[in-house]
Amino acid sequence: MKLSEILESKRLSLSFEVFPPKSDSGFESVREAVEQIAEISPSFMSVTYGAGGGTGRYTLEIAKSIKERHGVPTLAHLTCVASTKDGVRGKIRAMKEAGIENVMALRGDIPEGVDQRAVEGWCYRHAVDLVRELKEQCPDFCIGGACYPEIHPESANRKEDIAYLKQKVDAGCSFLTTQMFFDNNLLYNFLYKIREAGITVPVIPGVMPITNANQVERALKLSGSFMPQRFKSLVDKFGSDPEAMKQAGIAYATDQIIDLYANGITNVHVYSMNKPDVAKKITDNLSHIIGKV
């Protein structure tokens, strides 16, 4: 099933993100976690691409398994950083052969130490280049793109960021998924601005439950997310107690999601970090709201 059909239904939905193992030895434990999350029957599951493409081959294997074994629609990530045209086209063919219908088109992180002159010579310098390639090679794909409620780290300002985002949508993105954020007002403001700029495709908010204090630093490094005072207070109070922090983090994420639903958002994506217990607890917390009783 294409995600565009899910997003057009206007029913409240919850989806989860999983990632492939960092090494071959970790595949079995990841597979088990993914299976347990799939058993919750989310609206869809997205499968990230291996860091630097190192374990990218598992993305298709996991996505295909979720779809075939559990009947859960999948969204397979694809990155193009430092890739050749032949390499990307080969990955697109493999996706098509695996029966993938939904693709998240991402540039990916530029490896440390790469000179800017080298970047300028790449076939795919930005995610929009990959969106165009996907649209050309497989027009039937439902293509998603990333967006940043707090501005992409490489954009000079909000106006420039939205202009690049519109290019991506005009190139063929059917929907957008946001980077994590911890203050819903940032999302509401972002939505107002992009709608004003003519970007009308569905936007799926991405929420990350912070279940241990160490995740805070990582979240800041990944996205530079603004941390509201009430969230900082939560970490200060419970960060040294793992179980209390986990419970508080799940409660905070649940509260975010409820507020999003209450304000007209119908689809929310959870960065569940391969943690089936976290995914299940959030689903249980929302069971009557999303009809999972």
C-alpha positions as CSV (number, residue, x, y, z in Angstrom):
1,M,0.0,0.0,0.0
2,K,1.2,3.5,-0.9
3,L,1.6,5.9,2.0
4,S,-0.4,8.5,0.1
5,E,-3.5,6.3,0.6
6,I,-2.9,6.2,4.3
7,L,-2.3,9.9,4.6
8,E,-5.4,10.7,2.6
9,S,-7.7,8.6,4.8
10,K,-7.7,11.3,7.5
11,R,-7.9,8.5,10.2
12,L,-5.6,9.0,13.2
13,S,-2.5,6.8,12.7
14,L,0.8,6.0,14.4
15,S,3.9,4.7,12.6
16,F,7.3,3.7,13.8
17,E,10.9,3.9,12.5
18,V,13.5,1.0,12.8
19,F,17.0,0.8,11.6
20,P,19.3,-2.0,10.3
21,P,22.1,-3.4,12.4
22,K,25.5,-1.7,12.4
23,S,27.2,-5.0,11.7
24,D,26.3,-8.5,10.5
25,S,26.5,-9.9,14.0
26,G,23.6,-7.6,15.2
27,F,21.1,-8.7,12.6
28,E,19.3,-11.3,14.6
29,S,18.6,-9.0,17.6
30,V,17.4,-6.2,15.3
31,R,15.2,-8.6,13.4
32,E,13.5,-9.7,16.6
33,A,12.9,-6.1,17.7
34,V,11.5,-5.2,14.3
35,E,9.2,-8.2,14.4
36,Q,7.8,-7.2,17.8
37,I,7.1,-3.7,16.7
38,A,5.4,-5.0,13.5
39,E,3.1,-7.1,15.7
40,I,1.7,-3.9,17.1
41,S,0.3,-3.3,13.6
42,P,1.3,0.4,13.1
43,S,0.0,2.3,10.1
44,F,3.4,1.8,8.5
45,M,7.0,1.2,9.4
46,S,10.0,3.1,8.0
47,V,13.4,1.4,7.7
48,T,16.5,3.6,7.7
49,Y,19.5,3.2,5.5
50,G,22.8,1.9,7.0
51,A,25.2,4.7,8.1
52,G,27.3,5.5,5.1
53,G,25.5,2.7,3.3
54,G,27.5,0.1,5.2
55,T,24.5,-2.0,6.1
56,G,22.2,-0.6,3.5
57,R,21.6,-4.1,2.1
58,Y,19.6,-4.9,5.2
59,T,17.2,-2.1,4.6
60,L,15.4,-4.0,1.8
61,E,15.5,-7.3,3.6
62,I,13.9,-5.8,6.7
63,A,11.3,-3.8,4.8
64,K,10.3,-6.8,2.7
65,S,10.0,-9.0,5.7
66,I,7.7,-6.5,7.5
67,K,5.5,-6.2,4.5
68,E,5.3,-9.9,3.7
69,R,5.2,-11.4,7.2
70,H,3.0,-8.9,8.9
71,G,1.1,-7.0,6.2
72,V,2.4,-3.7,7.5
73,P,3.2,-1.1,4.8
74,T,6.8,-0.1,4.7
75,L,8.8,2.9,3.8
76,A,12.4,2.2,2.8
77,H,15.0,4.9,3.1
78,L,17.5,5.6,0.4
79,T,20.5,7.9,0.6
80,C,22.6,9.2,-2.3
81,V,25.6,10.8,-0.6
82,A,28.8,10.2,-2.6
83,S,27.0,7.8,-4.8
84,T,27.4,7.2,-8.6
85,K,24.4,7.2,-10.9
86,D,24.9,3.5,-11.7
87,G,25.0,2.8,-7.9
88,V,21.8,4.6,-7.2
89,R,20.0,3.2,-10.2
90,G,21.0,-0.3,-9.1
91,K,19.5,0.4,-5.7
92,I,16.3,1.7,-7.2
93,R,16.0,-1.5,-9.4
94,A,16.6,-3.6,-6.3
95,M,13.8,-1.7,-4.5
96,K,11.4,-2.3,-7.4
97,E,12.3,-6.0,-7.6
98,A,11.6,-6.3,-3.8
99,G,8.1,-4.9,-4.2
100,I,8.9,-1.6,-2.4
101,E,6.3,1.1,-3.1
102,N,7.3,3.8,-0.7
103,V,10.8,5.4,-0.6
104,M,12.2,8.1,1.7
105,A,14.7,10.1,-0.4
106,L,17.6,11.5,1.6
107,R,21.0,12.9,0.8
108,G,22.6,11.4,3.9
109,D,25.4,12.8,6.0
110,I,28.5,14.0,4.3
111,P,31.4,11.9,5.6
112,E,33.8,13.8,7.9
113,G,36.9,15.2,6.2
114,V,35.4,15.4,2.7
115,D,36.4,18.6,0.9
116,Q,33.7,20.8,-0.4
117,R,35.2,20.7,-3.9
118,A,34.6,17.0,-3.9
119,V,31.0,17.5,-2.9
120,E,30.4,19.8,-5.8
121,G,31.5,17.1,-8.2
122,W,29.1,14.5,-6.9
123,C,26.2,13.3,-9.1
124,Y,23.7,13.8,-6.3
125,R,24.6,16.9,-4.2
126,H,21.2,17.3,-2.6
127,A,18.1,15.1,-1.8
128,V,16.2,16.8,-4.6
129,D,18.6,15.2,-7.1
130,L,17.7,11.8,-5.7
131,V,13.9,12.7,-5.9
132,R,14.3,13.5,-9.6
133,E,16.2,10.3,-10.2
134,L,13.5,8.2,-8.4
135,K,10.7,9.9,-10.3
136,E,12.5,9.3,-13.6
137,Q,13.4,5.7,-13.0
138,C,10.3,4.6,-11.2
139,P,7.4,7.0,-11.5
140,D,5.1,4.7,-9.5
141,F,7.1,5.1,-6.3
142,C,5.4,7.1,-3.5
143,I,8.3,9.4,-2.6
144,G,8.9,11.0,0.8
145,G,11.3,13.8,1.8
146,A,12.6,15.1,5.1
147,C,11.9,18.6,6.5
148,Y,13.1,20.6,9.5
149,P,10.7,22.6,11.7
150,E,13.8,24.3,13.1
151,I,15.6,24.9,9.8
152,H,18.1,22.5,8.1
153,P,21.5,22.9,9.7
154,E,23.0,23.8,6.4
155,S,20.4,26.5,5.4
156,A,21.3,30.1,5.9
157,N,17.8,31.1,7.0
158,R,14.1,29.9,7.0
159,K,13.3,31.5,3.7
160,E,16.1,29.6,1.9
161,D,15.2,26.4,3.7
162,I,11.6,26.5,2.6
163,A,12.7,27.4,-1.0
164,Y,14.8,24.2,-1.1
165,L,12.0,22.2,0.4
166,K,9.5,23.4,-2.3
167,Q,12.0,22.3,-4.9
168,K,11.9,18.8,-3.4
169,V,8.2,18.7,-3.4
170,D,7.9,20.1,-6.9
171,A,10.4,17.4,-8.0
172,G,8.1,14.6,-6.9
173,C,7.7,14.2,-3.1
174,S,4.2,13.1,-2.2
175,F,4.7,13.7,1.6
176,L,7.2,15.0,4.1
177,T,8.4,13.7,7.5
178,T,9.9,16.1,10.0
179,Q,13.1,15.8,12.0
180,M,12.4,15.3,15.7
181,F,11.2,18.3,17.8
182,F,10.2,18.7,21.4
183,D,8.0,21.8,21.2
184,N,4.8,21.4,19.1
185,N,4.6,25.1,18.6
186,L,7.7,24.9,16.4
187,L,5.8,22.5,14.2
188,Y,2.6,24.6,14.0
189,N,4.6,27.7,13.1
190,F,6.5,25.7,10.5
191,L,3.3,24.3,8.9
192,Y,1.9,27.8,8.6
193,K,5.0,29.1,6.8
194,I,5.3,26.2,4.3
195,R,1.6,26.3,3.5
196,E,1.9,30.0,2.9
197,A,4.8,29.2,0.5
198,G,2.6,26.8,-1.5
199,I,3.7,23.5,-0.1
200,T,0.5,21.5,0.3
201,V,1.6,17.8,0.6
202,P,1.0,16.0,3.9
203,V,3.5,16.6,6.6
204,I,4.1,13.8,9.1
205,P,5.5,15.0,12.5
206,G,8.4,13.0,13.8
207,V,8.5,12.5,17.6
208,M,11.3,10.9,19.5
209,P,10.7,9.5,23.0
210,I,13.8,10.3,25.1
211,T,14.0,7.3,27.4
212,N,17.5,7.9,28.8
213,A,19.5,11.0,29.6
214,N,22.3,10.1,27.1
215,Q,19.8,10.5,24.2
216,V,19.5,14.2,24.9
217,E,23.1,14.9,23.8
218,R,22.6,12.8,20.7
219,A,19.4,14.4,19.8
220,L,21.0,17.9,20.1
221,K,23.9,16.7,17.9
222,L,21.6,15.2,15.2
223,S,19.1,18.0,14.9
224,G,20.1,20.9,17.2
225,S,16.5,20.6,18.6
226,F,15.2,23.3,20.9
227,M,14.6,21.8,24.4
228,P,11.7,23.5,26.2
229,Q,12.2,24.2,29.9
230,R,9.6,21.6,30.9
231,F,11.5,19.0,29.0
232,K,14.9,20.1,30.6
233,S,13.2,19.9,34.0
234,L,12.1,16.4,33.3
235,V,15.6,15.3,32.4
236,D,17.1,17.1,35.4
237,K,14.7,15.4,37.7
238,F,14.6,11.9,36.4
239,G,17.8,11.5,34.3
240,S,19.8,9.7,36.9
241,D,17.1,7.1,37.4
242,P,16.8,4.9,34.2
243,E,13.4,3.5,34.9
244,A,11.9,6.8,36.0
245,M,13.5,8.6,33.0
246,K,12.1,6.0,30.6
247,Q,8.6,6.4,32.0
248,A,8.8,10.2,32.0
249,G,10.2,10.2,28.4
250,I,7.3,8.0,27.2
251,A,4.8,10.2,29.0
252,Y,6.3,13.3,27.4
253,A,6.2,11.8,23.9
254,T,2.6,10.6,24.4
255,D,1.6,14.1,25.5
256,Q,3.2,15.6,22.4
257,I,1.3,13.1,20.2
258,I,-2.1,13.8,21.9
259,D,-1.6,17.5,21.4
260,L,-0.8,17.0,17.7
261,Y,-3.9,14.9,17.2
262,A,-6.0,17.4,19.1
263,N,-4.8,20.2,16.8
264,G,-5.7,18.5,13.5
265,I,-2.6,16.3,12.8
266,T,-3.8,12.9,11.7
267,N,-0.5,11.0,11.2
268,V,2.4,10.9,13.7
269,H,5.7,9.1,13.2
270,V,7.7,7.8,16.2
271,Y,11.5,7.4,16.2
272,S,11.3,4.3,18.3
273,M,15.0,3.4,18.1
274,N,14.3,-0.4,17.7
275,K,12.7,-0.5,21.1
276,P,9.5,-2.6,21.0
277,D,8.6,-1.9,24.6
278,V,8.6,1.8,24.0
279,A,6.5,1.4,20.8
280,K,4.0,-0.8,22.6
281,K,3.7,1.5,25.6
282,I,3.0,4.6,23.4
283,T,0.5,2.6,21.4
284,D,-1.2,1.4,24.6
285,N,-1.3,5.0,25.9
286,L,-3.2,6.0,22.8
287,S,-5.3,2.9,22.3
288,H,-8.7,4.6,22.6
289,I,-7.6,7.6,20.7
290,I,-6.4,5.8,17.7
291,G,-8.8,2.8,18.0
292,K,-6.2,0.1,19.0
293,V,-8.3,-1.4,21.7
